[in-house]
Amino acid sequence: MGSVRRAITTVVFDMDGTLVRYRDVEFESSWGAIAVAAGVSDRSEALLREYLPRREDYAEWVAADAALLAGVSYARVAGRILPAPYAEGVEAAVRALRARYSLGILSSGVDIVADWVRRDLGLDFAWANRIHVRDGVFTGTSEMVVSLWEKDVAMRCLAAERAISLGEICFVGDHMNDIPVMRIVGMAVAANPKDPAVMEVADHVIERFDDLPRLIEDWNAPRESAGTS
């Protein structure tokens, strides 16, 4: 970050493990939760073990994991993974932030969950990977929107699309793959971080989301005061 700190106008949340915590699957991920609900968790976990070390092949992993769902009922899966289980304090934090900030999701998780959370919390946008449904069943096809290991690329695209500066963004994440994003935004918050390296990069660390609005207000206060002096 540069020497001049800008006031935050937009808060962008990671989803899996941050806003939403599916605690019975690895990485608390929407991918894992969907695989369990669809009855393909063993094959999905095998793919994860195969592809996780191969960062350059993430798009290939998305396609392979989505292919496991071909022919599975969407209603069956949605009925088991929704409503999404929020981290503590999420709903209160969003209520406090919504009036003053643009709010959204940037996640390498799945759009089924991200879009549900966007609607449920009244967020402004959600960027996540897409798995396709037609006639009530999963087609087995997908579209990678946010790479697990290149979320900073997606964040730059998001900022450009919404015509905002990266310096105006507060990003809230939890895992190692969030570090590249944290390094390019104005304010970085680690929520229940899963690795000490995430804490080292973040400007603030929180355990409860209802601490977040105060941190952002405090961040903005000196700049708002300076603008009126």
N, C-alpha and C positions, 0 to 999 in steps of 0.2 A: 504494500500500500504506500501511496505517496505521503508527503508531509501534510497536505491539506486534506482534512477529513470533511466529507460532505454529509449533509443531513440525510437520514434514511427516509425514503419514500415507499419502499417496496420490501416486503418480507417474503422470502422464498424458503420453503421447508423441504428437506428430504422427507421421504415417506417411510420406507421400511426401516424399522428400528428407531425411528425418530417420532413422527406423528403417530404411526401405527405400529403396534408391537404384537405380532403373532408369535407368542413365546414358545410354542411347542415345535418350531421349525428352525433350521439353521439360519442364522443372520436375521431372524424374526421377519422373514421376507414374504411378500405377497406371492412370489413365484412358488415358494415352498408350501404355503397354505393352500394354494390352488391345486398343486400336485397331490397333496393329501386328500383334499375334497374330491378330486377326480379319481382317486384310487391308483395313481401312477407314481407314488412317492419314491418307491424303490428305484425305478428307472430314472426318475428325475434326479435323485441324489447321486446315482452313478454318473450321469452326465455332468453334474456339478463338480464331482471329484476329477473328472477327465478334463474339463475345460477351465476350471478356476486358475490353474497355473499358466494357462495359455491366454494371456490378456489380449493379444492381438486377434484372437478368434472369438471375441465376445458375441458378435453378430451371428456367427455360426451356432453358438450355444443357444441364443434366443430362438433361432429357427428350429433347432433340434428339440428344445424343451417344449415349445408350442406345438410341435408335431405330435407329441405324446397325447395331446388333448383331442385329436381328431375324432369326431363322432360323439364326444361326451356332451351330455345335456348341460347347457348354461345354467338353467334353473337349479339343477342339482348342486352345482358348484357354488353359485351365488348364495343359495340357502344355507350353505355351511360356512362361508367366509364373511358374510355380511349380516349384521352391521360390523364394520371394522372396529377392532379394539384399540381405542386411543390410549396414548401415554397419559400419565397423570397431569391434569391441569390444562390439557390441550383446548378443551371447549371454552374454558374461562379466559384463556389467553387470547383466543381468536375473537371472542366477544369484545374484549378490551381493545384489540388492535384494529378491528374492522372499520371503524369510523374514520380513522386517520391514515391508514396505509393500504396500499394494494397488496393483496395476499395471494400466494399460490404455491404450487408443488412443482418441484423438479426431481424426478425419481427414475432410477433404472428399474423400478418395479413395474407393475402391470396396470394398464389403464382401467380395467374393471374396478379395481379398488380405488385408484386415484380419482377417477371420475365420480365415484360414489362419495368419497370424502369431500371433493370439491362442492358437490351439491349439498351434502349434509351440513358442512360448516359455512357455506356461503362464500367460498373462496372465489377469486377472480379468474384463475386459470390453473390448469394441471398439465404438465408435460410428463409423459410416461410411455413405456413401450406398449405397443398395441398387439393384442391377440384377437383374431377375428372370429365373429359369430355370425352364422347365417341360419335362418329357419330354426332358431332355438338351440343349435348345437355348435360346438367349436369346429371350425374348418380345419384346424391344424396348421394354419398359416399365421404369419405375424409380420410386424414392422418394427424394426429397432428405431427408436426415437432418441433415447438417452443411453449412451454407452456407460457401462459400470465404471470403466477406468478412464473415461474422457468426459466426465460431467462438466468440466470447465468449458469444453467446446459447446455443449448444449446451453450452458449458461450465457455464453457470449451471444449465441443465436437468439435466446429468449430476450436478452436485454435489447438487442437490435430490433427485434420484432415489436417490442413494447416501447421503443424509443426512450429508453432510460439509460443512465450511466451506470456502469458496474459499481461505482462509488456510492450510489444511492441505495444499494441493495444490502440488506441483512440476510445472510444465509444461515440456516440452522440445520446441522447435520450431526452424525454420530460415528461414522466409520472412516477407515483409512481412505476409501475411494472418494470421500468428500473433501479431502485436503486440497486437491487442485482448485476446487471451487472456492474454498475458504481463503485461498491465497490471492484471489483476484477481485473479491468483493470489498465493499466498504467496511462492513462489520461481520465478523464470523462468530457464531455461537455454537458450542458443542453441547448437545443435549444427551445426557447419559452416555458419554463417549465410551466406545468399546476398546480404545487403544490410547495409551499415553501420548502418542504422537499427535492425535487429534487435539488433545488438550493444549499441547505446546503451540499449535498454530492458531487456535481460537483466541478471540479477544475476551470471551467470557465462557464460563462453563456453568450449566444449570442441571439440576436434577428434576425440578418441577417446572412445567411450562408457564405456570402463572407468575413466575419471576421474570419472564421475558418482556412484557410491556414496560415495566419500570426500567429495565436495562436500556431499551431503545429510547425511551423518553430522556433518560440521563445522557445518552449519547448525543441526542439532538439538541438538548438544552443549551449548551454553550454556543452553538452555531445559530440557534434561533434568537438567542439574546444578542449576539453580535450583529445580526441582521437588523435589529431594531435600535441599535445604539447610535 
